[in-house]
């Protein structure tokens, strides 16, 4: 029981992190040409979350694997969901148009 709650919280936090990444991506697409800034922000968000999980689990005396793995799985599952939703909302032409805007 000591590891189940932190694992569930880490999973939920991973999904929340991917939602934040989705908001960053949508804002960059809306601005047009902001994808160069969005990618490092998305990476920092994900890496910062995993680093926070590692250090917080160490402070709580929990093996980091019980938080890192659910956190990464939650983040990946959220990315799959939010990316498929983004593609569905924008369609194939929307993705190509966003790429053309980002590249000038």
C-alpha positions in Angstrom: 0.0 0.0 0.0 3.0 2.3 0.6 3.9 2.3 -3.1 0.4 2.1 -4.7 -0.7 5.7 -3.8 2.6 7.3 -5.0 2.5 5.2 -8.2 -1.1 6.4 -8.9 -0.2 10.0 -8.1 2.9 9.7 -10.4 0.7 8.3 -13.2 -1.8 11.1 -12.8 1.0 13.7 -12.7 2.4 12.2 -15.9 -1.0 12.7 -17.6 -1.1 16.2 -16.3 2.4 16.9 -17.7 1.3 15.7 -21.1 -1.8 17.9 -20.9 0.5 20.9 -20.2 2.6 19.9 -23.2 -0.6 19.8 -25.3 -1.4 23.3 -24.2 2.1 24.4 -25.1 1.8 22.8 -28.6 -1.6 24.3 -29.3 -0.5 27.8 -28.3 2.6 27.5 -30.5 0.4 26.3 -33.5 -2.0 29.1 -32.8 0.7 31.7 -32.8 2.2 30.3 -36.0 6.0 29.9 -36.1 6.3 29.2 -32.4 7.3 25.5 -32.7 11.0 26.2 -32.2 10.3 27.4 -28.7 7.6 24.8 -27.9 9.8 21.8 -28.3 12.4 22.8 -25.7 9.6 23.9 -23.3 7.9 20.5 -23.8 11.2 18.7 -23.1 11.9 20.8 -20.0 8.4 20.1 -18.7 8.8 16.3 -19.1 12.4 16.2 -17.8 11.6 18.5 -14.9 8.6 16.3 -13.9 10.7 13.1 -14.0 13.5 14.8 -12.0 11.0 16.0 -9.4 9.6 12.5 -9.1 13.1 11.1 -8.5 14.0 13.6 -5.8 10.6 13.6 -4.1 10.6 9.8 -3.9 14.1 9.8 -2.4 12.9 12.3 0.3 9.9 10.1 1.1 12.0 7.0 1.3 10.3 5.3 -1.7 12.2 3.4 -4.3 12.3 5.9 -7.3 11.3 3.1 -9.7 7.8 3.0 -8.1 7.3 6.6 -9.1 9.4 7.0 -12.3 7.9 4.2 -14.2 4.2 5.1 -13.5 5.1 8.8 -14.2 6.7 7.9 -17.5 3.8 5.6 -18.5 1.3 8.3 -17.6 3.1 10.9 -19.6 3.4 8.6 -22.6 -0.3 7.5 -22.4 -1.3 11.2 -22.1 0.9 12.1 -25.1 -0.7 9.4 -27.2 -4.2 10.6 -26.3 -3.6 14.3 -26.7 -1.6 14.0 -29.9 -4.3 11.9 -31.5 -6.9 14.5 -30.3 -4.7 17.2 -31.8 -4.4 15.4 -35.1 -8.2 14.7 -35.2 -8.9 18.4 -34.5 -6.6 19.7 -37.1 -6.7 17.1 -39.8 -3.9 16.2 -42.1 -3.7 19.6 -43.8 -3.6 21.4 -40.4 -0.5 19.5 -39.4 1.2 20.3 -42.7 0.2 23.9 -42.5 1.5 24.2 -39.0 4.9 22.7 -40.1 5.1 25.2 -42.9 4.4 28.1 -40.6 7.1 26.9 -38.2 9.7 26.6 -40.9 8.9 30.0 -42.3 
